[in-house]
């Protein structure tokens, strides 16, 4: 195989939590950006790149496919893979960035797909940027956006002071951006916000359980002082079933690494032990579902026969539990298209609504974890 210094310069970190295909895709995209790969230039094929970099062909194919999907590369069956003629060219095309927290990559890349499709209809390029937890504290967001030559941005924020200050800086400089997903700064920032209707989602979930006959319904909240907690308490009072013990606040504001080792099984065990009268539990953290199933079984309670579980957020892992967990799902297509419309509107300099919120409805995905409550003795119904 002949040497190719351009591609031989690619360095992949095998011990990194970032998948190899994503590292390769990012490296190639940087080459396109800084001109090391020029419009019309041929890119090495699957076999050549896999041998040169010491990775399998599937890794290379996935990386190249991601760049093809973004319109940066063009693949033909016989000729091979080439840099798209417009890639890197000063042809007046606008480019927007989609900044998301890498830990949420599985869901965010699905949303990015629909954002990209809508942007392409308006001849706007989308550049996808996955950031780490320390990104906003270690990076000048405005300078980073300027370096990437972006005309707009869609940003999934973190609940940190560094992130809030970074977004405020964008607003002071008049840079058009849209907040996506996390409504942490609703009312504090002027940028449009695209998010799920969390309160409506909780209300629909609670009423769904009530319609099945559940009256003693618990709620596990992700953080203290959230609007969803107040909404849950309101729903309980309205139903005449208010009990502060049934609300569990899982507040954890430390690092992501510490959060990964958070003892959710211990929370589930204590919560279910202290509230044996509950017939249903609503989870705001879908990853906690498995721990609740295990701990319920340890206490002699089966899901859903003795305890119904339902999550207000969907996750692929909920299909792998036994039983599978019913959840509320937010359409990736609707989210992506709504977010794209919001940033395209700003780029076209239409009316710029201050603090406009686009709330999207959830739909229920019924699986196996919810059933009508079993008949209970009068002594176990006291609140």
C-alpha positions in Angstrom: 0.0 0.0 0.0 1.4 3.4 -1.0 2.0 6.0 1.7 -0.4 8.8 2.2 0.9 11.3 4.7 -2.5 13.1 5.0 -4.3 10.1 6.3 -1.3 8.7 8.2 -1.4 11.7 10.4 -4.7 10.6 11.9 -4.3 9.5 15.6 -7.0 7.4 17.2 -7.1 7.0 21.0 -8.2 3.4 21.8 -8.5 3.9 25.5 -10.9 6.8 25.0 -14.6 6.5 25.9 -15.3 8.2 22.5 -16.0 5.5 19.9 -13.3 5.0 17.3 -15.7 5.7 14.4 -16.6 9.0 15.9 -12.9 9.9 16.5 -12.2 9.1 12.8 -15.2 11.0 11.6 -14.1 14.1 13.6 -10.5 13.8 12.3 -11.7 13.7 8.7 -14.0 16.6 9.3 -11.2 18.7 10.7 -9.2 17.9 7.6 -12.0 19.1 5.4 -12.3 22.2 7.5 -8.6 23.2 7.4 -8.1 22.3 3.7 -5.9 19.2 4.1 -8.7 17.5 2.1 -9.8 19.5 -0.9 -13.0 19.5 -2.9 -12.9 16.7 -5.5 -10.0 14.9 -3.7 -10.4 11.1 -3.4 -10.6 9.7 0.2 -9.0 6.3 0.9 -11.4 3.4 0.8 -12.6 1.1 3.6 -9.8 -1.5 3.2 -7.0 1.1 2.8 -8.0 3.2 5.8 -8.7 0.2 8.0 -5.3 -1.3 7.3 -3.5 2.0 7.7 -5.2 2.9 11.0 -5.4 -0.6 12.4 -9.2 -0.7 12.9 -11.9 -2.9 11.4 -13.7 -2.0 8.2 -17.0 -1.5 10.0 -15.5 1.4 12.0 -14.3 3.1 8.8 -17.6 2.6 7.0 -19.5 4.1 9.9 -17.3 7.2 9.9 -17.4 7.7 6.2 -21.2 7.1 6.1 -21.6 9.9 8.7 -19.7 12.3 6.5 -21.7 11.2 3.5 -25.0 11.8 5.4 -23.7 15.3 6.2 -23.0 16.0 2.6 -19.3 16.4 3.1 -18.3 13.3 1.1 -19.8 11.7 -2.0 -19.6 7.9 -2.6 -20.0 6.2 -5.9 -20.1 2.4 -6.4 -17.2 2.2 -8.8 -15.2 5.4 -8.5 -14.9 5.5 -4.7 -15.3 8.2 -2.1 -14.6 11.9 -2.8 -14.8 15.2 -1.0 -18.0 16.9 -2.1 -17.2 19.7 -4.5 -18.9 22.3 -2.3 -17.2 21.1 0.9 -14.8 23.8 2.1 -15.6 26.0 -0.8 -16.5 29.7 -0.3 -19.9 29.4 -2.1 -21.9 31.5 0.3 -23.6 28.5 2.0 -24.6 29.1 5.6 -23.5 26.6 8.3 -25.0 26.0 11.7 -23.6 23.8 14.5 -25.5 21.3 16.6 -23.7 21.1 20.0 -24.8 18.2 22.3 -23.5 16.5 25.4 -21.6 13.4 24.3 -23.2 11.2 27.0 -26.5 11.6 25.2 -25.1 10.6 21.8 -27.5 7.7 21.1 -30.6 10.0 21.2 -29.0 13.2 19.9 -27.6 11.7 16.7 -31.2 10.7 15.8 -32.4 14.2 16.4 -29.4 15.6 14.4 -30.4 13.4 11.4 -33.8 15.2 11.1 -32.2 18.6 11.8 -29.8 18.0 8.9 -32.6 16.9 6.5 -34.6 20.1 7.2 -31.5 22.3 6.9 -30.5 20.8 3.6 -33.9 21.8 2.1 -32.8 25.4 2.7 -29.2 24.8 1.5 -27.8 25.2 5.0 -25.0 22.9 6.2 -25.1 21.3 9.6 -21.9 20.7 11.6 -22.3 18.3 14.5 -20.2 18.9 17.6 -20.2 16.5 20.6 -18.9 18.1 23.8 -17.6 16.7 27.1 -18.7 17.8 30.5 -16.0 20.4 31.0 -16.5 22.0 27.6 -18.1 25.2 28.7 -15.7 25.8 31.5 -12.6 25.2 29.4 -13.7 26.7 26.0 -14.7 30.2 24.9 -17.9 29.2 23.2 -18.1 32.3 21.0 -14.5 31.9 19.8 -15.1 28.2 19.2 -18.1 29.0 17.0 -16.1 31.7 15.2 -13.3 29.2 14.5 -15.8 26.7 13.0 -17.2 29.5 10.8 -20.8 29.0 11.9 -23.6 31.4 11.2 -25.9 29.9 13.8 -26.1 27.2 16.4 -28.4 24.7 18.1 -27.1 24.0 21.6 -28.1 21.4 24.2 -27.2 23.1 27.5 -25.8 21.7 30.7 -27.0 22.9 34.1 -23.8 24.7 35.0 -22.9 28.3 35.6 -20.2 28.1 32.9 -22.8 27.0 30.3 -25.2 29.8 31.4 -22.5 32.4 31.1 -21.4 31.1 27.7 -25.0 31.4 26.3 -25.4 34.9 27.7 -22.2 35.8 25.9 -23.7 34.7 22.6 -26.7 36.8 23.3 -24.7 39.9 24.1 -22.8 39.5 20.8 -26.1 39.0 18.9 -25.2 35.5 17.7 -28.3 33.5 16.6 -28.8 30.3 18.5 -31.5 28.0 19.8 -31.6 26.1 23.1 -32.5 22.4 22.6 -33.9 19.9 25.0 -33.0 21.0 28.5 -35.1 23.9 29.8 -32.7 24.9 32.5 -32.6 28.6 31.6 -36.2 29.2 30.6 -37.0 32.8 31.4 -33.3 33.7 31.8 -32.3 33.7 28.2 -33.8 35.3 25.0 -32.9 32.5 22.6 -35.8 30.3 21.5 -36.2 27.0 23.4 -37.3 23.7 21.9 -38.1 21.1 24.5 -40.6 18.5 25.5 -43.7 19.4 27.5 -42.5 17.9 30.7 -45.5 19.0 32.8 -48.0 17.7 30.2 -46.1 14.5 30.0 -46.3 14.0 33.8 -49.9 14.9 33.9 -50.8 12.4 31.1 -48.8 9.7 32.9 -50.5 10.3 36.2 -53.9 10.3 34.7 -53.2 7.2 32.7 -52.4 5.3 35.9 -55.5 6.8 37.6 -57.7 5.6 34.8 -56.4 2.1 35.4 -57.4 2.3 39.0 -54.2 3.3 40.7 -54.6 5.8 43.6 -51.3 5.4 45.5 -48.8 6.6 42.9 -45.2 7.5 43.7 -42.8 9.8 41.8 -39.0 9.7 41.6 -37.7 13.1 40.5 -34.3 13.6 39.0 -33.5 16.9 40.8 -34.9 19.0 43.6 -36.9 22.2 43.0 -38.1 21.1 39.5 -41.4 22.2 38.1 -42.4 18.5 37.7 -42.3 18.0 41.4 -44.7 20.8 42.1 -46.9 19.5 39.3 -46.9 16.0 40.9 -47.9 17.4 44.3 -50.7 19.4 42.6 -52.0 16.3 40.9 -51.9 14.3 44.2 -53.8 17.0 46.0 -56.3 17.2 43.3 -56.9 13.5 43.5 -57.1 13.6 47.3 -54.0 11.4 47.6 -51.3 13.8 48.7 -48.5 12.1 50.7 -45.0 13.8 50.9 -43.4 10.4 51.4 -44.3 9.3 47.9 -42.1 12.0 46.3 -38.4 11.0 46.3 -35.9 13.7 45.2 -32.8 12.3 43.6 -30.6 15.4 43.6 -27.1 15.0 42.5 -25.0 17.9 41.2 -21.5 16.5 41.3 -19.5 15.3 38.3 -20.7 13.0 35.6 -18.3 10.3 36.7 -19.7 10.4 40.3 -23.2 10.4 38.9 -22.5 7.1 37.1 -21.7 5.4 40.4 -24.7 6.8 42.2 -26.3 4.1 44.3 -29.7 4.1 42.6 -30.3 0.5 43.8 -30.1 1.7 47.4 -32.5 4.5 46.7 -35.0 2.1 45.1 -34.6 -0.4 48.1 -35.3 2.3 50.7 -38.1 4.0 48.8 -40.0 0.8 48.2 -39.4 -0.4 51.7 -40.8 2.8 53.2 -43.8 3.0 50.9 -45.2 -0.6 50.7 -48.7 0.8 50.0 -47.8 2.2 46.6 -49.2 0.4 43.6 -47.4 2.4 40.9 -44.3 4.5 40.6 -43.4 7.1 38.0 -39.7 7.4 37.2 -38.1 10.5 35.7 -34.8 8.7 35.3 -35.3 5.8 32.9 -32.0 4.2 33.8 -33.3 3.5 37.3 -36.0 1.2 36.0 -33.9 -2.0 36.3 -33.0 -1.2 39.9 -36.6 -0.8 40.9 -37.6 -4.1 39.3 -34.8 -5.9 41.2 -35.6 -4.3 44.5 -39.3 -4.8 44.1 -38.7 -8.5 43.6 -36.4 -8.6 46.6 -39.3 -7.3 48.7 -41.6 -10.0 47.2 -43.4 -7.7 44.7 -43.6 -8.4 41.1 -43.8 -5.9 38.2 -46.5 -5.3 37.0 -48.7 -7.7 39.0 -47.9 -6.0 42.4 -46.3 -2.8 41.3 -46.6 -0.8 38.0 -43.6 1.2 36.7 -43.6 3.8 34.0 -40.9 6.3 32.8 -41.5 9.8 31.7 -38.5 9.5 29.3 -37.9 6.7 26.8 -34.5 4.9 26.4 -33.4 1.9 24.4 -32.5 0.0 27.6 -36.2 -0.1 28.6 -36.8 -2.6 25.9 -34.2 -4.9 27.5 -35.6 -5.1 31.0 -37.9 -7.9 32.1 -40.6 -6.9 32.0 -40.1 -4.1 29.4 -40.9 -0.7 30.8 -43.7 1.5 29.5 -42.5 5.0 28.7 -43.4 8.4 27.3 -41.6 9.1 24.0 -40.7 12.3 22.3 -40.5 12.1 18.5 -37.0 12.7 17.3 -38.4 13.8 13.9 -40.7 16.4 15.4 -37.9 17.6 17.7 -35.3 17.8 14.9 -37.7 19.6 12.5 -38.9 22.1 15.1 -35.3 22.9 16.1 -34.3 23.3 12.5 -37.2 25.6 11.8 -36.3 27.8 14.8 -32.7 28.4 13.7 -33.7 28.8 10.1 -36.1 31.5 11.1 -33.4 33.3 12.9 -31.0 33.0 10.0 -33.6 34.5 7.6 -34.0 37.4 10.0 -37.7 37.1 10.4 -39.4 38.2 13.7 -37.1 37.4 16.5 -39.3 36.3 19.5 -37.6 36.8 22.8 -37.8 33.7 25.0 -40.1 31.9 22.7 -40.7 28.3 23.9 -41.6 25.4 21.5 -43.0 22.7 23.7 -43.5 19.3 22.1 -46.0 16.6 23.2 -45.0 13.1 24.3 -46.7 9.9 23.3 -47.0 6.8 25.4 -45.1 3.6 24.3 -47.0 0.8 26.1 -44.9 -2.2 27.0 -45.3 -4.7 29.8 -44.7 -2.9 33.1 -48.1 -1.4 33.8 -51.3 -3.2 34.9 -54.4 -2.4 36.9 -53.8 -2.6 40.7 -54.6 -5.8 42.6 -57.3 -5.6 45.3 -55.8 -4.6 48.6 -56.9 -4.8 52.2 -58.4 -1.7 53.8 -55.5 -1.5 56.3 -53.0 -1.0 53.4 -54.8 1.9 51.8 -54.2 4.5 54.4 -52.2 7.5 53.3 
